[in-house]
């Protein structure tokens, strides 16, 4: 695991409440809508990458999904979200790992990532990310990705980030994935600032 990344995010989640981080969402309307549009079934396996203390897993459980895995580089984040969920968290699988070092032990129907990919400023990390998504998804599986859009911030939580338009994302994912949908969204942070995200949904091409 990248100790620098894990140390950074452990400090963030140790020192801030969930609704104090800039990427906090009270709901996950766009993610849930895109997940629903893929047609994945409630017994299909879903992996939420870089989830932090997100409540997406709660929402998926409430919708009847029964095979949910949550991955984050921060053990502190997962500790906090498991404490929040209590006994409901027993229905979720938990993995502490840097996404670029993650070695999937099974296949998933859908990989969800909101706000991890834009932190991968090194081209080799982005290449590893794509390889890992491909290793984790079943044939014709889906990737739902939300990352900073073309007018998004260049730094977040003290770290450098990258911004993407759909053409930049296609240059990275088109070889192995078919673009199914995309849209821009202005996320309002708890402090009242605006962050532009681009949401996209991709399906693994037939290999």
C-alpha positions in Angstrom: 0.0 0.0 0.0 1.2 3.5 -0.7 1.9 4.6 2.9 2.0 8.3 1.9 -1.6 8.2 0.6 -2.9 6.1 3.5 -1.2 8.5 6.0 -2.7 11.5 4.3 -6.2 10.2 4.2 -6.1 8.7 7.7 -5.3 12.2 8.9 -8.1 13.7 6.9 -10.7 11.3 8.3 -9.3 11.5 11.9 -9.6 15.3 12.0 -12.7 16.1 10.0 -16.3 15.1 10.3 -17.9 13.4 7.3 -19.9 16.5 6.4 -16.8 18.8 6.6 -14.9 17.3 3.6 -15.4 19.1 0.3 -16.7 16.0 -1.5 -19.4 15.3 1.0 -22.8 14.4 -0.5 -26.0 14.1 1.5 -27.4 11.8 -1.2 -26.0 10.1 -4.3 -28.7 10.8 -6.8 -26.5 10.8 -9.9 -24.5 7.7 -9.0 -27.6 5.8 -8.1 -29.3 6.8 -11.3 -26.4 5.7 -13.4 -26.0 2.4 -11.5 -29.7 1.8 -12.1 -29.4 2.5 -15.8 -26.8 -0.3 -16.2 -29.5 -2.8 -15.3 -27.4 -4.6 -12.7 -29.5 -6.8 -10.5 -29.7 -6.6 -6.7 -27.7 -9.8 -6.2 -24.9 -8.6 -8.5 -21.6 -7.7 -7.0 -20.8 -4.0 -6.7 -17.5 -2.5 -5.7 -17.4 1.1 -4.3 -13.8 2.3 -4.7 -12.4 5.2 -2.6 -15.7 5.3 -0.7 -14.3 7.1 2.4 -17.2 7.6 4.7 -19.8 7.8 1.9 -23.3 6.6 2.5 -23.6 5.0 -1.0 -23.4 1.6 0.6 -26.3 2.5 2.9 -28.4 3.6 -0.1 -27.6 0.4 -2.1 -28.5 -1.8 0.9 -31.8 0.2 1.2 -32.5 -0.6 -2.4 -32.1 -4.3 -1.8 -28.5 -4.8 -3.1 -26.9 -7.7 -1.2 -23.4 -8.1 -2.5 -21.5 -4.8 -1.8 -17.8 -4.3 -1.3 -16.3 -1.0 0.0 -12.7 -0.2 -0.6 -10.6 2.7 0.7 -7.0 3.5 1.3 -7.9 4.9 4.7 -8.4 2.4 7.5 -9.7 5.3 9.6 -12.4 6.1 7.1 -13.6 2.5 7.0 -13.5 2.3 10.8 -15.8 5.4 11.0 -18.3 4.2 8.4 -18.5 0.7 9.9 -19.2 2.3 13.3 -21.9 4.4 11.7 -23.6 1.5 10.0 -23.5 -0.8 13.0 -25.1 -4.2 12.4 -26.0 -3.2 8.8 -22.3 -3.1 8.0 -22.1 -6.8 8.5 -23.7 -7.2 5.1 -20.8 -5.3 3.4 -17.3 -6.5 2.6 -14.6 -4.1 3.6 -11.1 -3.7 2.0 -8.4 -1.4 3.0 -6.1 -0.8 0.0 -4.7 1.8 -2.3 -6.6 1.3 -5.6 -3.4 1.2 -7.6 -2.1 -1.7 -5.5 -5.5 -3.5 -5.2 -5.4 -7.1 -6.4 -9.0 -8.3 -7.0 -9.8 -11.7 -5.6 -13.2 -11.9 -7.4 -15.1 -10.4 -10.3 -17.7 -7.6 -9.9 -20.6 -6.5 -12.0 -20.0 -2.8 -11.4 -17.1 -0.7 -10.2 -18.1 2.7 -8.8 -15.6 5.5 -8.2 -16.5 9.0 -7.1 -13.5 11.3 -6.5 -10.6 8.9 -6.6 -9.5 9.0 -10.2 -8.7 12.7 -10.3 -6.0 12.2 -7.6 -4.0 9.9 -9.9 -1.8 12.6 -11.4 0.9 10.1 -12.4 0.4 8.4 -15.8 1.6 5.0 -14.4 -1.0 5.2 -11.6 -3.7 5.8 -14.2 -2.5 2.9 -16.3 -2.6 0.6 -13.2 -6.1 1.9 -12.4 -7.4 0.9 -15.8 -5.7 -2.5 -15.5 -7.2 -3.1 -12.1 -10.7 -2.1 -13.2 -10.4 -4.7 -16.0 -9.2 -7.3 -13.6 -12.0 -6.6 -11.2 -14.9 -6.5 -13.6 -16.7 -9.5 -15.1 -17.1 -9.7 -18.9 -19.4 -6.8 -20.0 -19.2 -5.3 -16.5 -19.7 -1.6 -15.8 -17.6 1.3 -14.6 -19.4 4.3 -13.1 -16.8 7.0 -12.7 -17.2 10.6 -11.3 -14.1 12.8 -11.5 -13.3 16.5 -11.7 -14.7 18.0 -14.9 -12.9 20.5 -17.2 -13.7 23.4 -14.9 -13.1 21.4 -11.7 -10.4 22.3 -9.1 -6.7 21.7 -9.6 -6.2 20.8 -6.0 -8.3 19.1 -3.4 -7.6 18.2 0.3 -4.1 19.6 -0.1 -3.3 17.4 -3.1 -2.8 18.0 -6.8 -5.6 16.8 -9.0 -6.4 16.4 -12.8 -9.4 17.7 -14.6 -11.1 15.8 -17.4 -13.4 16.5 -20.3 -15.0 13.5 -22.0 -12.4 13.5 -24.8 -9.6 13.1 -22.2 -11.5 10.2 -20.5 -12.1 8.5 -23.9 -8.4 8.7 -24.6 -7.8 6.7 -21.4 -10.8 4.3 -21.4 -11.9 3.8 -25.1 -9.5 0.9 -25.8 -11.2 -1.4 -23.4 -14.6 0.3 -22.5 -17.6 1.5 -24.4 -19.0 4.8 -23.3 -22.7 4.5 -22.4 -23.5 7.9 -20.9 -21.9 11.0 -19.4 -22.9 14.3 -17.8 -21.5 17.3 -16.0 -22.6 18.1 -12.4 -21.8 21.1 -10.2 -21.3 19.8 -6.7 -21.8 22.3 -3.9 -19.4 21.7 -1.1 -20.4 22.1 2.6 -18.5 25.4 2.6 -20.7 26.6 -0.4 -18.1 26.4 -3.1 -18.8 24.7 -6.4 -16.8 21.8 -7.8 -17.5 20.6 -11.3 -17.6 16.8 -11.7 -18.0 14.7 -14.9 -20.0 11.5 -14.4 -19.5 8.8 -16.9 -20.7 5.2 -17.4 -18.7 2.6 -19.3 -19.1 -1.0 -20.2 -16.3 -3.5 -20.7 -15.9 -4.3 -24.4 -16.2 -7.9 -25.5 -12.7 -9.4 -25.3 
